[in-house]
């Protein structure tokens, strides 16, 4: 669960960076931030869903 929360925080920072880069018309920076946002956002959402559904490591086996 901690990894999902850390990835979510990174995705939020990527969103801030993308907005800031778009305001300054930095297309390369905005593109990199948007790609990073997509990757980290996807991993954070999928990790949190996996933990909530009980997947992952089996405890006590």
C-alpha distance matrix in Angstrom:
0.0 3.8 5.4 5.2 6.4 8.8 10.0 10.7 12.6 14.5 15.3 16.8 18.8 20.0 21.2 23.1 24.5 25.7 27.4 29.0 30.2 31.7 33.6 35.1 35.9 34.1 33.5 32.1 29.5 28.6 28.3 26.1 23.8 23.7 22.9 20.1 18.8 19.1 17.3 14.3 14.2 14.4 11.6 9.2 10.6 10.7 7.2 6.3 9.6 9.1 6.4 8.8 11.7 11.1 11.3 10.5 11.5 14.2 14.3 17.9 19.6
3.8 0.0 3.8 5.4 5.1 6.2 8.6 9.8 10.7 12.4 14.2 15.4 16.8 18.4 20.0 21.4 22.7 24.3 26.1 27.2 28.5 30.3 32.0 33.3 34.3 32.4 32.2 30.6 27.8 27.3 27.2 24.7 22.4 22.9 22.3 19.0 18.1 19.0 17.1 13.7 14.3 15.2 12.3 9.8 12.2 12.9 9.4 9.1 12.7 12.5 10.1 12.5 15.5 14.8 14.8 13.3 13.9 16.8 16.6 20.0 21.8
5.4 3.8 0.0 3.8 5.5 5.1 6.1 8.5 9.9 10.6 12.2 14.3 15.4 16.4 18.4 20.1 20.9 22.3 24.5 25.7 26.5 28.4 30.4 31.5 32.2 30.0 29.5 27.8 25.2 24.8 24.4 21.7 19.8 20.3 19.2 16.0 15.5 16.2 13.8 10.7 11.9 12.5 9.2 7.5 10.6 10.9 7.6 8.7 12.2 11.7 10.4 13.3 15.7 15.3 14.4 12.6 13.8 17.2 17.7 21.2 22.4
5.2 5.4 3.8 0.0 3.8 5.5 5.1 6.1 8.7 9.9 10.4 12.3 14.3 15.1 16.4 18.6 19.8 20.7 22.7 24.3 25.3 26.7 28.8 30.3 30.8 29.0 28.3 27.0 24.5 23.5 23.1 20.9 18.6 18.5 17.8 14.9 13.6 14.0 12.3 9.1 9.2 9.9 7.2 4.4 7.1 8.0 5.3 5.6 9.2 9.7 8.9 11.1 13.7 14.1 13.6 12.7 14.7 17.9 18.7 22.4 23.6
6.4 5.1 5.5 3.8 0.0 3.8 5.4 5.0 6.3 8.7 9.7 10.6 12.5 14.2 15.3 16.8 18.5 19.9 21.4 22.8 24.3 25.8 27.4 29.0 30.0 28.4 28.2 27.0 24.2 23.2 23.4 21.3 18.5 18.8 18.7 15.6 14.0 15.2 14.1 10.5 10.3 12.1 10.1 6.8 9.1 11.2 8.8 7.9 11.6 12.8 11.3 12.8 16.0 16.5 16.6 15.9 17.5 20.5 20.7 24.3 26.0
8.8 6.2 5.1 5.5 3.8 0.0 3.8 5.4 5.1 6.3 8.6 10.0 10.8 12.4 14.4 15.6 16.6 18.4 20.3 21.2 22.4 24.4 26.1 27.2 28.3 26.3 26.3 24.8 21.8 21.4 21.7 19.1 16.6 17.5 17.3 13.8 12.9 14.7 13.1 9.4 10.4 12.6 10.3 7.8 11.2 12.9 10.6 10.8 14.5 15.2 14.0 16.1 19.0 19.2 18.8 17.5 18.8 22.1 22.3 25.8 27.3
10.0 8.6 6.1 5.1 5.4 3.8 0.0 3.8 5.4 5.0 6.1 8.7 9.9 10.4 12.3 14.3 15.0 16.2 18.5 19.8 20.6 22.3 24.4 25.6 26.2 24.2 23.7 22.2 19.6 18.8 18.7 16.3 13.9 14.4 13.8 10.5 9.6 11.0 9.3 5.6 6.9 9.0 7.0 5.1 8.7 10.4 9.0 9.9 13.1 14.0 13.9 15.9 18.4 19.0 18.1 17.0 19.0 22.4 23.3 27.0 28.0
10.7 9.8 8.5 6.1 5.0 5.4 3.8 0.0 3.8 5.4 5.0 6.3 8.7 9.7 10.5 12.6 14.2 15.1 16.7 18.5 19.8 21.1 22.9 24.6 25.3 23.8 23.5 22.6 19.8 18.5 18.7 16.9 14.0 14.0 14.3 11.4 9.3 10.9 10.5 6.9 6.2 9.1 8.4 5.3 7.7 10.6 9.9 9.5 12.5 14.4 14.1 15.3 18.1 19.3 19.0 18.6 20.8 24.0 24.7 28.4 29.7
12.6 10.7 9.9 8.7 6.3 5.1 5.4 3.8 0.0 3.8 5.4 5.1 6.4 8.7 9.9 10.8 12.4 14.3 15.7 16.7 18.4 20.1 21.5 22.9 24.2 22.7 22.9 22.0 18.8 17.9 18.8 16.8 13.6 14.6 15.3 12.1 10.3 12.9 12.7 9.0 9.1 12.4 11.7 8.9 11.5 14.4 13.3 12.8 16.1 17.8 17.1 18.3 21.4 22.3 22.1 21.4 23.2 26.4 26.8 30.4 31.9
14.5 12.4 10.6 9.9 8.7 6.3 5.0 5.4 3.8 0.0 3.8 5.4 5.1 6.2 8.7 9.9 10.4 12.2 14.4 15.2 16.2 18.2 20.0 21.0 22.0 20.0 20.1 18.8 15.7 15.2 15.8 13.4 10.6 12.0 12.3 8.8 7.9 10.8 10.2 6.8 8.2 11.5 10.8 9.2 12.2 14.6 13.8 14.4 17.4 18.8 18.7 20.3 23.0 23.9 23.1 22.0 23.9 27.4 28.1 31.7 32.9
15.3 14.2 12.2 10.4 9.7 8.6 6.1 5.0 5.4 3.8 0.0 3.8 5.4 4.9 6.2 8.7 9.7 10.3 12.4 14.1 15.0 16.4 18.5 19.9 20.5 18.9 18.5 17.7 14.9 13.5 13.9 12.2 9.1 9.3 10.1 7.3 5.0 7.8 8.2 5.4 5.3 9.0 9.5 8.1 10.3 13.1 13.3 13.6 16.1 18.0 18.4 19.6 22.0 23.5 22.7 22.2 24.6 28.0 29.0 32.8 33.7
16.8 15.4 14.3 12.3 10.6 10.0 8.7 6.3 5.1 5.4 3.8 0.0 3.8 5.4 5.0 6.4 8.7 9.9 10.8 12.5 14.2 15.5 16.9 18.7 19.9 18.8 18.9 18.7 15.6 14.0 15.3 14.1 10.4 10.9 12.7 10.3 7.6 10.7 11.9 9.2 8.3 12.1 12.9 10.8 12.4 15.7 15.8 15.3 17.9 20.2 20.2 20.9 23.7 25.3 25.0 24.7 27.0 30.2 31.0 34.6 36.0
18.8 16.8 15.4 14.3 12.5 10.8 9.9 8.7 6.4 5.1 5.4 3.8 0.0 3.8 5.3 5.0 6.2 8.6 10.0 10.5 12.1 14.2 15.4 16.6 18.1 16.6 17.3 16.7 13.2 12.4 14.2 12.5 8.9 10.7 12.6 9.8 8.3 12.0 12.7 10.2 10.6 14.3 14.7 13.1 15.4 18.3 18.1 18.1 20.9 22.8 22.8 23.9 26.7 28.0 27.5 26.8 28.8 32.1 32.8 36.4 37.7
20.0 18.4 16.4 15.1 14.2 12.4 10.4 9.7 8.7 6.2 4.9 5.4 3.8 0.0 3.8 5.4 4.9 6.0 8.6 9.7 10.2 12.1 14.2 15.2 15.9 14.2 14.2 13.5 10.4 9.2 10.5 8.9 5.3 7.0 8.9 6.5 5.2 9.0 10.1 8.6 9.2 12.6 13.6 12.9 14.9 17.5 18.0 18.5 20.9 22.7 23.3 24.5 26.9 28.4 27.5 26.8 29.1 32.6 33.6 37.3 38.3
21.2 20.0 18.4 16.4 15.3 14.4 12.3 10.5 9.9 8.7 6.2 5.0 5.3 3.8 0.0 3.8 5.4 5.1 6.3 8.6 9.9 10.6 12.4 14.4 15.1 14.3 14.2 14.5 11.6 9.4 11.1 10.8 7.0 7.1 10.1 8.9 6.2 9.5 11.8 10.5 9.7 13.2 14.9 13.9 15.0 18.1 19.0 19.0 21.0 23.3 24.0 24.6 27.0 29.0 28.4 28.1 30.7 34.0 35.1 38.8 39.9
23.1 21.4 20.1 18.6 16.8 15.6 14.3 12.6 10.8 9.9 8.7 6.4 5.0 5.4 3.8 0.0 3.8 5.5 5.3 6.1 8.6 10.0 10.8 12.6 14.2 13.5 14.5 15.0 11.7 10.0 12.7 12.3 8.7 9.9 13.0 11.5 9.6 13.1 15.1 13.5 13.1 16.7 18.0 16.7 18.1 21.3 21.8 21.6 23.9 26.2 26.5 27.2 29.8 31.6 31.2 30.8 33.1 36.4 37.2 40.9 42.1
24.5 22.7 20.9 19.8 18.5 16.6 15.0 14.2 12.4 10.4 9.7 8.7 6.2 4.9 5.4 3.8 0.0 3.8 5.5 5.0 6.0 8.5 9.9 10.6 12.0 10.6 11.7 11.7 8.1 7.3 10.1 9.4 6.1 8.6 11.4 10.0 9.3 12.9 14.5 13.5 13.9 17.3 18.4 17.8 19.6 22.4 22.9 23.2 25.6 27.6 28.1 29.1 31.6 33.2 32.4 31.7 33.9 37.4 38.3 42.0 43.0
25.7 24.3 22.3 20.7 19.9 18.4 16.2 15.1 14.3 12.2 10.3 9.9 8.6 6.0 5.1 5.5 3.8 0.0 3.8 5.4 5.1 6.1 8.6 10.0 10.2 9.2 9.3 10.0 7.2 4.7 7.5 8.0 5.0 6.0 9.4 9.4 8.4 11.2 13.6 13.4 13.4 16.3 18.2 17.9 19.2 21.9 23.0 23.5 25.3 27.5 28.4 29.3 31.4 33.3 32.4 32.0 34.5 38.0 39.3 43.0 43.8
27.4 26.1 24.5 22.7 21.4 20.3 18.5 16.7 15.7 14.4 12.4 10.8 10.0 8.6 6.3 5.3 5.5 3.8 0.0 3.8 5.5 5.2 6.3 8.8 9.7 10.1 10.9 12.6 10.0 7.4 10.6 11.7 8.8 9.2 12.9 13.0 11.3 14.0 16.7 16.3 15.6 18.7 20.8 20.0 20.9 24.0 25.2 25.1 26.9 29.4 30.2 30.6 32.9 35.1 34.5 34.3 36.9 40.3 41.4 45.1 46.1
29.0 27.2 25.7 24.3 22.8 21.2 19.8 18.5 16.7 15.2 14.1 12.5 10.5 9.7 8.6 6.1 5.0 5.4 3.8 0.0 3.8 5.5 5.2 6.5 8.7 8.7 10.8 12.2 9.2 8.0 11.7 12.3 9.8 11.4 14.7 14.4 13.4 16.5 18.8 18.1 18.0 21.3 23.0 22.2 23.6 26.5 27.3 27.4 29.5 31.8 32.4 33.1 35.5 37.4 36.8 36.3 38.7 42.1 43.0 46.7 47.8
30.2 28.5 26.5 25.3 24.3 22.4 20.6 19.8 18.4 16.2 15.0 14.2 12.1 10.2 9.9 8.6 6.0 5.1 5.5 3.8 0.0 3.8 5.4 5.1 6.0 5.1 7.1 8.5 5.9 5.0 8.8 9.7 8.3 10.0 13.0 13.3 13.2 15.9 18.0 18.0 18.4 21.2 23.0 22.8 24.3 26.9 27.9 28.4 30.4 32.4 33.3 34.3 36.5 38.3 37.3 36.7 39.1 42.7 43.9 47.5 48.4
31.7 30.3 28.4 26.7 25.8 24.4 22.3 21.1 20.1 18.2 16.4 15.5 14.2 12.1 10.6 10.0 8.5 6.1 5.2 5.5 3.8 0.0 3.8 5.4 4.8 5.9 6.8 9.5 8.2 5.8 9.1 11.3 9.9 10.3 13.6 14.7 14.0 16.2 18.9 19.3 19.0 21.7 23.9 23.8 24.7 27.4 28.8 29.2 30.7 33.1 34.2 34.8 36.9 39.0 38.1 37.8 40.5 44.0 45.3 49.0 49.8
33.6 32.0 30.4 28.8 27.4 26.1 24.4 22.9 21.5 20.0 18.5 16.9 15.4 14.2 12.4 10.8 9.9 8.6 6.3 5.2 5.4 3.8 0.0 3.8 5.4 7.7 9.8 12.5 10.9 9.3 12.8 14.6 13.0 13.7 17.2 17.8 16.9 19.4 22.0 22.0 21.6 24.6 26.7 26.2 27.1 30.0 31.3 31.3 33.1 35.6 36.4 36.9 39.2 41.3 40.6 40.4 43.0 46.4 47.5 51.2 52.2
35.1 33.3 31.5 30.3 29.0 27.2 25.6 24.6 22.9 21.0 19.9 18.7 16.6 15.2 14.4 12.6 10.6 10.0 8.8 6.5 5.1 5.4 3.8 0.0 3.8 5.5 8.7 11.0 9.6 9.3 12.8 14.3 13.4 14.8 17.8 18.4 18.2 20.8 23.0 23.1 23.3 26.2 28.1 27.8 29.1 31.8 32.9 33.3 35.2 37.4 38.3 39.0 41.3 43.2 42.3 41.8 44.2 47.7 48.9 52.5 53.4
35.9 34.3 32.2 30.8 30.0 28.3 26.2 25.3 24.2 22.0 20.5 19.9 18.1 15.9 15.1 14.2 12.0 10.2 9.7 8.7 6.0 4.8 5.4 3.8 0.0 3.8 5.8 9.0 8.9 8.1 10.9 13.1 13.0 13.8 16.5 17.9 17.9 19.9 22.3 23.0 23.2 25.6 27.8 28.0 29.1 31.5 32.9 33.6 35.1 37.3 38.5 39.3 41.3 43.3 42.2 41.8 44.4 47.9 49.3 53.0 53.7
34.1 32.4 30.0 29.0 28.4 26.3 24.2 23.8 22.7 20.0 18.9 18.8 16.6 14.2 14.3 13.5 10.6 9.2 10.1 8.7 5.1 5.9 7.7 5.5 3.8 0.0 3.8 5.7 5.5 6.1 8.6 10.2 10.6 12.1 14.3 15.4 16.2 18.3 20.1 20.9 21.7 24.0 25.8 26.3 27.7 29.9 31.1 32.1 33.8 35.7 36.9 38.0 40.0 41.8 40.4 39.7 42.1 45.8 47.2 50.8 51.4
33.5 32.2 29.5 28.3 28.2 26.3 23.7 23.5 22.9 20.1 18.5 18.9 17.3 14.2 14.2 14.5 11.7 9.3 10.9 10.8 7.1 6.8 9.8 8.7 5.8 3.8 0.0 3.8 5.5 5.0 6.0 8.6 9.8 10.3 12.1 14.1 14.9 16.3 18.3 19.7 20.4 22.2 24.3 25.2 26.4 28.3 29.8 31.0 32.4 34.2 35.8 36.9 38.5 40.4 38.9 38.3 40.9 44.5 46.2 49.9 50.2
32.1 30.6 27.8 27.0 27.0 24.8 22.2 22.6 22.0 18.8 17.7 18.7 16.7 13.5 14.5 15.0 11.7 10.0 12.6 12.2 8.5 9.5 12.5 11.0 9.0 5.7 3.8 0.0 3.8 5.5 5.2 6.2 8.6 9.9 10.7 12.3 14.1 15.5 16.7 18.2 19.5 21.2 22.8 24.0 25.6 27.2 28.5 30.1 31.6 33.0 34.5 36.1 37.6 39.2 37.5 36.5 39.0 42.7 44.4 48.0 48.2
29.5 27.8 25.2 24.5 24.2 21.8 19.6 19.8 18.8 15.7 14.9 15.6 13.2 10.4 11.6 11.7 8.1 7.2 10.0 9.2 5.9 8.2 10.9 9.6 8.9 5.5 5.5 3.8 0.0 3.8 5.4 5.2 6.1 8.6 10.0 10.5 12.0 14.2 15.4 16.2 17.5 19.8 21.1 21.8 23.7 25.6 26.6 27.9 29.7 31.2 32.4 33.9 35.8 37.3 35.8 34.8 37.1 40.8 42.3 45.9 46.3
28.6 27.3 24.8 23.5 23.2 21.4 18.8 18.5 17.9 15.2 13.5 14.0 12.4 9.2 9.4 10.0 7.3 4.7 7.4 8.0 5.0 5.8 9.3 9.3 8.1 6.1 5.0 5.5 3.8 0.0 3.8 5.5 5.1 6.0 8.6 9.8 10.2 12.2 14.2 15.1 15.7 18.0 19.9 20.4 21.8 23.9 25.2 26.3 27.9 29.7 31.1 32.2 34.0 35.8 34.5 33.9 36.5 40.0 41.6 45.3 45.8
28.3 27.2 24.4 23.1 23.4 21.7 18.7 18.7 18.8 15.8 13.9 15.3 14.2 10.5 11.1 12.7 10.1 7.5 10.6 11.7 8.8 9.1 12.8 12.8 10.9 8.6 6.0 5.2 5.4 3.8 0.0 3.8 5.4 5.1 6.2 8.5 9.7 10.6 12.4 14.2 15.0 16.5 18.5 19.7 20.9 22.5 24.2 25.6 26.9 28.5 30.2 31.5 32.9 34.7 33.1 32.4 35.1 38.7 40.6 44.2 44.4
26.1 24.7 21.7 20.9 21.3 19.1 16.3 16.9 16.8 13.4 12.2 14.1 12.5 8.9 10.8 12.3 9.4 8.0 11.7 12.3 9.7 11.3 14.6 14.3 13.1 10.2 8.6 6.2 5.2 5.5 3.8 0.0 3.8 5.5 5.2 6.1 8.5 10.0 10.7 12.1 13.7 15.4 16.7 18.0 19.8 21.2 22.3 24.1 25.7 26.9 28.4 30.1 31.6 33.1 31.3 30.3 32.8 36.4 38.2 41.8 42.0
23.8 22.4 19.8 18.6 18.5 16.6 13.9 14.0 13.6 10.6 9.1 10.4 8.9 5.3 7.0 8.7 6.1 5.0 8.8 9.8 8.3 9.9 13.0 13.4 13.0 10.6 9.8 8.6 6.1 5.1 5.4 3.8 0.0 3.8 5.5 5.0 5.9 8.6 9.9 10.3 11.4 13.8 15.2 15.8 17.6 19.6 20.6 21.8 23.7 25.2 26.4 27.8 29.7 31.3 29.9 29.1 31.5 35.2 36.7 40.3 40.8
23.7 22.9 20.3 18.5 18.8 17.5 14.4 14.0 14.6 12.0 9.3 10.9 10.7 7.0 7.1 9.9 8.6 6.0 9.2 11.4 10.0 10.3 13.7 14.8 13.8 12.1 10.3 9.9 8.6 6.0 5.1 5.5 3.8 0.0 3.8 5.4 4.9 6.2 8.7 9.9 10.1 12.0 14.2 15.0 16.0 18.0 19.7 20.8 22.1 23.9 25.5 26.6 28.2 30.1 28.7 28.3 31.1 34.6 36.4 40.1 40.5
22.9 22.3 19.2 17.8 18.7 17.3 13.8 14.3 15.3 12.3 10.1 12.7 12.6 8.9 10.1 13.0 11.4 9.4 12.9 14.7 13.0 13.6 17.2 17.8 16.5 14.3 12.1 10.7 10.0 8.6 6.2 5.2 5.5 3.8 0.0 3.8 5.4 5.1 6.3 8.7 9.7 10.7 12.5 14.2 15.4 16.6 18.3 20.1 21.2 22.5 24.4 25.9 27.1 28.8 27.0 26.4 29.1 32.7 34.7 38.3 38.4
20.1 19.0 16.0 14.9 15.6 13.8 10.5 11.4 12.1 8.8 7.3 10.3 9.8 6.5 8.9 11.5 10.0 9.4 13.0 14.4 13.3 14.7 17.8 18.4 17.9 15.4 14.1 12.3 10.5 9.8 8.5 6.1 5.0 5.4 3.8 0.0 3.8 5.4 5.2 6.0 8.0 9.7 10.7 11.9 13.9 15.3 16.2 18.0 19.8 20.9 22.3 24.0 25.6 27.0 25.3 24.4 26.9 30.5 32.2 35.8 36.2
18.8 18.1 15.5 13.6 14.0 12.9 9.6 9.3 10.3 7.9 5.0 7.6 8.3 5.2 6.2 9.6 9.3 8.4 11.3 13.4 13.2 14.0 16.9 18.2 17.9 16.2 14.9 14.1 12.0 10.2 9.7 8.5 5.9 4.9 5.4 3.8 0.0 3.8 5.6 5.4 5.5 8.2 9.9 10.3 11.7 13.8 15.1 16.1 17.8 19.5 20.8 22.1 23.8 25.6 24.3 23.9 26.6 30.1 31.7 35.4 35.9
19.1 19.0 16.2 14.0 15.2 14.7 11.0 10.9 12.9 10.8 7.8 10.7 12.0 9.0 9.5 13.1 12.9 11.2 14.0 16.5 15.9 16.2 19.4 20.8 19.9 18.3 16.3 15.5 14.2 12.2 10.6 10.0 8.6 6.2 5.1 5.4 3.8 0.0 3.8 5.8 5.2 5.9 8.6 10.0 10.5 12.0 14.0 15.4 16.4 18.0 20.0 21.1 22.3 24.3 22.8 22.6 25.6 29.0 30.9 34.7 34.9
17.3 17.1 13.8 12.3 14.1 13.1 9.3 10.5 12.7 10.2 8.2 11.9 12.7 10.1 11.8 15.1 14.5 13.6 16.7 18.8 18.0 18.9 22.0 23.0 22.3 20.1 18.3 16.7 15.4 14.2 12.4 10.7 9.9 8.7 6.3 5.2 5.6 3.8 0.0 3.8 5.5 5.3 6.3 8.6 10.2 10.7 12.2 14.4 15.5 16.4 18.3 20.1 21.2 22.7 20.8 20.1 22.9 26.4 28.4 32.1 32.2
14.3 13.7 10.7 9.1 10.5 9.4 5.6 6.9 9.0 6.8 5.4 9.2 10.2 8.6 10.5 13.5 13.5 13.4 16.3 18.1 18.0 19.3 22.0 23.1 23.0 20.9 19.7 18.2 16.2 15.1 14.2 12.1 10.3 9.9 8.7 6.0 5.4 5.8 3.8 0.0 3.8 5.4 5.2 6.0 8.5 9.9 10.4 12.1 14.1 15.1 16.4 18.2 19.9 21.2 19.6 18.8 21.4 24.9 26.5 30.2 30.7
14.2 14.3 11.9 9.2 10.3 10.4 6.9 6.2 9.1 8.2 5.3 8.3 10.6 9.2 9.7 13.1 13.9 13.4 15.6 18.0 18.4 19.0 21.6 23.3 23.2 21.7 20.4 19.5 17.5 15.7 15.0 13.7 11.4 10.1 9.7 8.0 5.5 5.2 5.5 3.8 0.0 3.8 5.5 5.2 6.1 8.5 9.9 10.7 12.2 14.1 15.5 16.6 18.3 20.2 19.1 19.0 21.9 25.2 26.8 30.6 31.2
14.4 15.2 12.5 9.9 12.1 12.6 9.0 9.1 12.4 11.5 9.0 12.1 14.3 12.6 13.2 16.7 17.3 16.3 18.7 21.3 21.2 21.7 24.6 26.2 25.6 24.0 22.2 21.2 19.8 18.0 16.5 15.4 13.8 12.0 10.7 9.7 8.2 5.9 5.3 5.4 3.8 0.0 3.8 5.5 5.3 6.1 8.5 10.1 10.6 12.1 14.3 15.5 16.5 18.4 16.9 16.9 20.2 23.4 25.4 29.2 29.4
11.6 12.3 9.2 7.2 10.1 10.3 7.0 8.4 11.7 10.8 9.5 12.9 14.7 13.6 14.9 18.0 18.4 18.2 20.8 23.0 23.0 23.9 26.7 28.1 27.8 25.8 24.3 22.8 21.1 19.9 18.5 16.7 15.2 14.2 12.5 10.7 9.9 8.6 6.3 5.2 5.5 3.8 0.0 3.8 5.6 5.2 5.9 8.5 9.8 10.3 12.1 14.1 15.3 16.5 14.7 14.1 17.0 20.4 22.4 26.1 26.3
9.2 9.8 7.5 4.4 6.8 7.8 5.1 5.3 8.9 9.2 8.1 10.8 13.1 12.9 13.9 16.7 17.8 17.9 20.0 22.2 22.8 23.8 26.2 27.8 28.0 26.3 25.2 24.0 21.8 20.4 19.7 18.0 15.8 15.0 14.2 11.9 10.3 10.0 8.6 6.0 5.2 5.5 3.8 0.0 3.8 5.5 5.2 6.1 8.6 9.9 10.6 12.2 14.3 15.6 14.6 14.3 17.0 20.3 21.7 25.5 26.2
10.6 12.2 10.6 7.1 9.1 11.2 8.7 7.7 11.5 12.2 10.3 12.4 15.4 14.9 15.0 18.1 19.6 19.2 20.9 23.6 24.3 24.7 27.1 29.1 29.1 27.7 26.4 25.6 23.7 21.8 20.9 19.8 17.6 16.0 15.4 13.9 11.7 10.5 10.2 8.5 6.1 5.3 5.6 3.8 0.0 3.8 5.5 5.3 6.1 8.5 10.0 10.6 12.3 14.4 13.8 14.4 17.6 20.5 22.1 25.9 26.5
10.7 12.9 10.9 8.0 11.2 12.9 10.4 10.6 14.4 14.6 13.1 15.7 18.3 17.5 18.1 21.3 22.4 21.9 24.0 26.5 26.9 27.4 30.0 31.8 31.5 29.9 28.3 27.2 25.6 23.9 22.5 21.2 19.6 18.0 16.6 15.3 13.8 12.0 10.7 9.9 8.5 6.1 5.2 5.5 3.8 0.0 3.8 5.5 5.1 6.0 8.6 9.9 10.5 12.4 11.0 11.6 15.0 17.9 20.0 23.7 23.9
7.2 9.4 7.6 5.3 8.8 10.6 9.0 9.9 13.3 13.8 13.3 15.8 18.1 18.0 19.0 21.8 22.9 23.0 25.2 27.3 27.9 28.8 31.3 32.9 32.9 31.1 29.8 28.5 26.6 25.2 24.2 22.3 20.6 19.7 18.3 16.2 15.1 14.0 12.2 10.4 9.9 8.5 5.9 5.2 5.5 3.8 0.0 3.8 5.5 5.1 6.2 8.6 10.0 10.8 9.5 9.3 12.3 15.4 17.1 20.9 21.4
6.3 9.1 8.7 5.6 7.9 10.8 9.9 9.5 12.8 14.4 13.6 15.3 18.1 18.5 19.0 21.6 23.2 23.5 25.1 27.4 28.4 29.2 31.3 33.3 33.6 32.1 31.0 30.1 27.9 26.3 25.6 24.1 21.8 20.8 20.1 18.0 16.1 15.4 14.4 12.1 10.7 10.1 8.5 6.1 5.3 5.5 3.8 0.0 3.8 5.4 5.2 6.1 8.6 10.0 10.1 10.8 13.6 16.1 17.4 21.1 22.1
9.6 12.7 12.2 9.2 11.6 14.5 13.1 12.5 16.1 17.4 16.1 17.9 20.9 20.9 21.0 23.9 25.6 25.3 26.9 29.5 30.4 30.7 33.1 35.2 35.1 33.8 32.4 31.6 29.7 27.9 26.9 25.7 23.7 22.1 21.2 19.8 17.8 16.4 15.5 14.1 12.2 10.6 9.8 8.6 6.1 5.1 5.5 3.8 0.0 3.8 5.5 5.1 6.1 8.7 8.8 10.6 13.9 16.0 17.7 21.4 22.0
9.1 12.5 11.7 9.7 12.8 15.2 14.0 14.4 17.8 18.8 18.0 20.2 22.8 22.7 23.3 26.2 27.6 27.5 29.4 31.8 32.4 33.1 35.6 37.4 37.3 35.7 34.2 33.0 31.2 29.7 28.5 26.9 25.2 23.9 22.5 20.9 19.5 18.0 16.4 15.1 14.1 12.1 10.3 9.9 8.5 6.0 5.1 5.4 3.8 0.0 3.8 5.5 5.3 6.4 5.3 6.9 10.4 12.6 14.7 18.3 18.6
6.4 10.1 10.4 8.9 11.3 14.0 13.9 14.1 17.1 18.7 18.4 20.2 22.8 23.3 24.0 26.5 28.1 28.4 30.2 32.4 33.3 34.2 36.4 38.3 38.5 36.9 35.8 34.5 32.4 31.1 30.2 28.4 26.4 25.5 24.4 22.3 20.8 20.0 18.3 16.4 15.5 14.3 12.1 10.6 10.0 8.6 6.2 5.2 5.5 3.8 0.0 3.8 5.5 5.2 5.8 6.9 9.3 11.3 12.5 16.2 17.2
8.8 12.5 13.3 11.1 12.8 16.1 15.9 15.3 18.3 20.3 19.6 20.9 23.9 24.5 24.6 27.2 29.1 29.3 30.6 33.1 34.3 34.8 36.9 39.0 39.3 38.0 36.9 36.1 33.9 32.2 31.5 30.1 27.8 26.6 25.9 24.0 22.1 21.1 20.1 18.2 16.6 15.5 14.1 12.2 10.6 9.9 8.6 6.1 5.1 5.5 3.8 0.0 3.8 5.4 7.6 10.0 12.3 13.5 14.4 17.9 19.1
11.7 15.5 15.7 13.7 16.0 19.0 18.4 18.1 21.4 23.0 22.0 23.7 26.7 26.9 27.0 29.8 31.6 31.4 32.9 35.5 36.5 36.9 39.2 41.3 41.3 40.0 38.5 37.6 35.8 34.0 32.9 31.6 29.7 28.2 27.1 25.6 23.8 22.3 21.2 19.9 18.3 16.5 15.3 14.3 12.3 10.5 10.0 8.6 6.1 5.3 5.5 3.8 0.0 3.8 5.7 9.1 11.8 12.4 14.1 17.3 17.9
11.1 14.8 15.3 14.1 16.5 19.2 19.0 19.3 22.3 23.9 23.5 25.3 28.0 28.4 29.0 31.6 33.2 33.3 35.1 37.4 38.3 39.0 41.3 43.2 43.3 41.8 40.4 39.2 37.3 35.8 34.7 33.1 31.3 30.1 28.8 27.0 25.6 24.3 22.7 21.2 20.2 18.4 16.5 15.6 14.4 12.4 10.8 10.0 8.7 6.4 5.2 5.4 3.8 0.0 3.8 6.7 8.6 8.8 10.3 13.6 14.2
11.3 14.8 14.4 13.6 16.6 18.8 18.1 19.0 22.1 23.1 22.7 25.0 27.5 27.5 28.4 31.2 32.4 32.4 34.5 36.8 37.3 38.1 40.6 42.3 42.2 40.4 38.9 37.5 35.8 34.5 33.1 31.3 29.9 28.7 27.0 25.3 24.3 22.8 20.8 19.6 19.1 16.9 14.7 14.6 13.8 11.0 9.5 10.1 8.8 5.3 5.8 7.6 5.7 3.8 0.0 3.8 6.7 7.9 10.5 13.9 13.7
10.5 13.3 12.6 12.7 15.9 17.5 17.0 18.6 21.4 22.0 22.2 24.7 26.8 26.8 28.1 30.8 31.7 32.0 34.3 36.3 36.7 37.8 40.4 41.8 41.8 39.7 38.3 36.5 34.8 33.9 32.4 30.3 29.1 28.3 26.4 24.4 23.9 22.6 20.1 18.8 19.0 16.9 14.1 14.3 14.4 11.6 9.3 10.8 10.6 6.9 6.9 10.0 9.1 6.7 3.8 0.0 3.8 6.5 9.3 12.7 12.5
11.5 13.9 13.8 14.7 17.5 18.8 19.0 20.8 23.2 23.9 24.6 27.0 28.8 29.1 30.7 33.1 33.9 34.5 36.9 38.7 39.1 40.5 43.0 44.2 44.4 42.1 40.9 39.0 37.1 36.5 35.1 32.8 31.5 31.1 29.1 26.9 26.6 25.6 22.9 21.4 21.9 20.2 17.0 17.0 17.6 15.0 12.3 13.6 13.9 10.4 9.3 12.3 11.8 8.6 6.7 3.8 0.0 3.8 6.2 9.5 9.3
14.2 16.8 17.2 17.9 20.5 22.1 22.4 24.0 26.4 27.4 28.0 30.2 32.1 32.6 34.0 36.4 37.4 38.0 40.3 42.1 42.7 44.0 46.4 47.7 47.9 45.8 44.5 42.7 40.8 40.0 38.7 36.4 35.2 34.6 32.7 30.5 30.1 29.0 26.4 24.9 25.2 23.4 20.4 20.3 20.5 17.9 15.4 16.1 16.0 12.6 11.3 13.5 12.4 8.8 7.9 6.5 3.8 0.0 3.8 6.5 6.1
14.3 16.6 17.7 18.7 20.7 22.3 23.3 24.7 26.8 28.1 29.0 31.0 32.8 33.6 35.1 37.2 38.3 39.3 41.4 43.0 43.9 45.3 47.5 48.9 49.3 47.2 46.2 44.4 42.3 41.6 40.6 38.2 36.7 36.4 34.7 32.2 31.7 30.9 28.4 26.5 26.8 25.4 22.4 21.7 22.1 20.0 17.1 17.4 17.7 14.7 12.5 14.4 14.1 10.3 10.5 9.3 6.2 3.8 0.0 3.8 5.7
17.9 20.0 21.2 22.4 24.3 25.8 27.0 28.4 30.4 31.7 32.8 34.6 36.4 37.3 38.8 40.9 42.0 43.0 45.1 46.7 47.5 49.0 51.2 52.5 53.0 50.8 49.9 48.0 45.9 45.3 44.2 41.8 40.3 40.1 38.3 35.8 35.4 34.7 32.1 30.2 30.6 29.2 26.1 25.5 25.9 23.7 20.9 21.1 21.4 18.3 16.2 17.9 17.3 13.6 13.9 12.7 9.5 6.5 3.8 0.0 3.8
19.6 21.8 22.4 23.6 26.0 27.3 28.0 29.7 31.9 32.9 33.7 36.0 37.7 38.3 39.9 42.1 43.0 43.8 46.1 47.8 48.4 49.8 52.2 53.4 53.7 51.4 50.2 48.2 46.3 45.8 44.4 42.0 40.8 40.5 38.4 36.2 35.9 34.9 32.2 30.7 31.2 29.4 26.3 26.2 26.5 23.9 21.4 22.1 22.0 18.6 17.2 19.1 17.9 14.2 13.7 12.5 9.3 6.1 5.7 3.8 0.0
